Amino acid sequence: MATPTNYNYKQFIGYLDNLVASRDTSYRDAALKVGLEHGTISRLRNKRQVPRRDTCILLAEALASDPNEMLQMAGYKPLAILDPSLVDPADFPSDIKEFAASLKKIPFERRRALFSAFQVMAKADFE
């Protein structure tokens, strides 16, 4: 698994603290919203763990922020796939468009569970 190239603890935690405060939420609520253990957040905040890329993306989702900005604050390079300006849905095959439209109707928590199951089922296809 990739690790950040230039992780700056103070910068990352400062960024997270500002997001949490501006969203009028708590770290615990943010973690629960996306299925992260509160212990993960605690380890990040107490310098016992460097944030993983997937953790950054989940935190960005929980705090309604730009996932690429979160990744950069954690020392990772941004991911083109997370930049909506680089994706033209008109280029998607019709079955993908239909699938995406269906997914939008599913509540967030259920969608996360389905995505996790999909990753397990399709793991060999991604290797």
LUMMARZA-653879 format. One line per 5 residues: number of its first residue (from 0); for each residue x, y, z of N, C-alpha, C. Coordinates in pm, whole numbers. Each point is the difference from the previous one (the first is absolute). Layout:
<rs>
NUM) X/Y/Z/X/Y/Z/X/Y/Z | ...
</rs>
This chain:
<rs>
0) 85/-118/0/-85/118/0/89/124/0 | -38/99/-79/79/122/-12/-6/80/129 | 111/65/29/5/89/116/23/141/-52 | -44/100/74/18/138/-46/147/37/-9 | 33/81/-99/139/37/-22/47/112/93
5) -86/91/33/42/111/87/-109/33/102 | -29/-96/84/-104/16/101/43/102/104 | -89/96/25/23/102/101/-115/-9/100 | 30/-56/116/-102/-24/103/-78/126/33 | 71/109/30/-69/123/42/-91/53/-111
10) 46/-6/-122/-81/48/-112/-126/-84/-16 | 16/-132/3/-114/-89/-22/-102/12/113 | 45/-6/124/-92/6/113/-64/139/9 | 76/104/-30/-58/134/-3/-111/11/-104 | 24/-59/-116/-100/-3/-106/-126/-75/47
15) 21/-118/60/-113/-78/51/-76/76/109 | 73/58/94/-64/74/109/-88/112/-56 | 51/72/-101/-77/108/-60/-126/-52/-69 | 13/-112/-71/-117/-59/-66/-105/-43/102 | 44/-69/104/-94/-48/103/-72/119/64
20) 75/104/33/-61/119/63/-96/70/-95 | 39/14/-127/-85/72/-95/-125/-79/-37 | 2/-131/20/-116/-83/-31/-88/-21/124 | 42/59/110/-74/-12/126/-31/-147/32 | 106/-81/-5/-12/-143/28/112/-41/94
25) 14/-127/23/109/-51/83/75/-105/-81 | 121/-30/45/76/-106/-64/-76/-133/9 | -59/-23/114/-74/-126/19/-115/-11/-101 | -78/107/-15/-111/-3/-94/49/-17/-144 | 109/68/-34/56/-14/-135/44/-143/-25
30) 66/-60/97/46/-138/-14/-118/-95/-17 | -102/17/82/-118/-87/-7/-71/12/-135 | -3/120/-53/-70/24/-125/55/-83/-115 | 131/-27/1/62/-73/-111/56/-135/40 | -31/-44/122/41/-133/41/144/-13/47
35) 61/110/40/135/-6/58/-12/-21/150 | 94/-71/57/2/-15/145/52/130/61 | -58/38/112/46/122/67/147/-14/39 | 45/-122/27/141/-23/33/94/43/-111 | -43/-14/-123/81/44/-114/23/150/9
40) -106/73/26/10/146/13/91/35/118 | -17/-67/110/82/25/118/148/-22/-30 | 31/-108/-71/141/-28/-34/56/107/-92 | -81/48/-93/45/107/-89/30/127/80 | -92/35/88/13/124/75/111/-5/105
45) 38/-121/42/104/-13/102/134/-47/-57 | 19/20/-130/126/-31/-70/40/-146/7 | -95/-89/21/34/-142/5/-26/-69/-133 | -56/72/-95/-30/-59/-130/4/108/-107 | 59/-34/-113/-2/87/-117/-127/-34/-78
50) -72/99/-50/-126/-30/-69/22/-80/-128 | -82/-101/-18/4/-77/-125/-83/74/-104 | 26/-30/-125/-71/66/-109/-152/-23/12 | -42/-123/28/-144/-27/9/-63/71/119 | 75/14/108/-50/74/117/-22/146/-36
55) 93/58/-75/-14/140/-43/-125/19/-84 | -23/-92/-91/-117/11/-89/-129/-13/80 | -3/-91/96/-119/-16/85/-23/124/86 | 107/54/57/-14/121/81/-51/116/-84 | 50/12/-121/-48/106/-90/-149/-16/-26
60) -42/-123/-21/-143/-25/-23/-82/36/124 | 48/-41/116/-72/28/124/-12/149/28 | 104/74/-39/4/143/31/-37/87/-121 | -55/-64/-103/-46/70/-120/108/94/-55 | 120/-56/-16/110/80/-53/59/-70/-122
65) 88/68/-68/63/-51/-121/98/-112/36 | -22/-121/-50/90/-110/36/144/22/-46 | 18/65/-114/137/26/-44/71/101/90 | -75/97/49/60/95/94/40/-72/129 | -85/-90/47/31/-78/120/125/-84/-24
70) 8/-65/-115/118/-81/-33/127/85/-1 | -8/117/-61/117/88/-6/41/48/138 | -97/29/85/32/43/136/69/-112/79 | -25/-124/-40/63/-114/67/131/-40/-67 | 39/72/-105/127/-28/-65/-8/-93/-119
75) -120/-33/-44/-18/-85/-117/-18/86/-125 | 28/-59/-114/-31/66/-126/-150/-13/-23 | -60/100/-64/-144/-10/-30/-26/-112/-101 | -120/-52/2/-40/-106/-93/-91/59/-107 | 36/-21/-126/-79/54/-111/-144/-50/5
80) -18/-123/43/-135/-58/2/-93/74/97 | 57/71/96/-81/75/97/-26/144/-44 | 49/36/-117/-19/135/-51/-114/-2/-102 | -119/44/41/-115/-8/-90/20/77/-130 | 88/99/0/21/77/-123/69/-83/-107
85) 62/-111/39/69/-85/-97/-86/-115/-51 | -121/-11/52/-89/-111/-37/-121/56/-74 | -26/-55/-117/-118/40/-76/-99/-116/-1 | -106/11/79/-98/-110/6/-57/-38/-137 | 3/92/-95/-50/-31/-133/82/-109/-67
90) 125/-17/45/88/-102/-56/-23/-138/61 | -79/-9/105/-23/-129/67/-90/-88/-86 | 24/-131/0/-93/-91/-67/-138/9/67 | -104/-33/-74/-137/17/51/-25/-82/126 | 60/-120/11/-24/-81/119/63/63/124
95) 112/69/-16/65/69/112/-86/119/43 | -54/74/-96/-88/113/32/-122/-48/79 | -59/-110/-45/-118/-55/67/35/-45/142 | 116/-66/14/46/-47/131/23/119/94 | 66/105/-50/27/118/83/-130/67/43
100) -96/8/-90/-129/60/35/-69/-79/109 | 11/-132/-7/-60/-85/103/69/19/134 | 132/9/-2/76/17/124/-36/130/72 | -27/105/-76/-34/129/61/-126/-7/85 | -85/-99/-26/-126/-13/73/16/-73/133
105) 116/-62/21/24/-81/120/58/88/110 | -49/-11/123/54/79/110/151/-24/18 | 67/104/48/146/0/11/56/-125/69 | -49/-34/118/55/-111/77/-12/-132/-77 | -115/-20/-62/-21/-122/-78/91/-2/-123
110) 16/115/-63/88/10/-117/143/-35/36 | 46/44/118/137/-32/45/15/-151/17 | -101/-65/59/4/-145/19/1/-72/-134 | -80/47/-94/-1/-61/-133/134/17/-70 | 59/116/17/131/25/-62/105/-94/57
115) -2/-19/131/95/-92/64/-19/-142/-53 | -124/-43/-12/-28/-133/-53/46/-12/-145 | -23/104/-77/44/1/-139/152/-13/-10 | 72/72/86/146/-8/-2/48/-142/27 | -63/-68/93/38/-138/31/-31/-91/-119
120) -119/16/-56/-40/-87/-111/84/22/-125 | 42/123/-25/71/32/-123/151/14/20 | 51/-40/114/142/20/33/91/-53/-111 | -26/-118/-49/86/-59/-103/0/84/-128 | -110/67/-29/-7/82/-120/84/127/10
125) 34/40/121/77/122/21/149/-26/16 | 40/-125/4/141/-32/22/75/-6/-131
</rs>
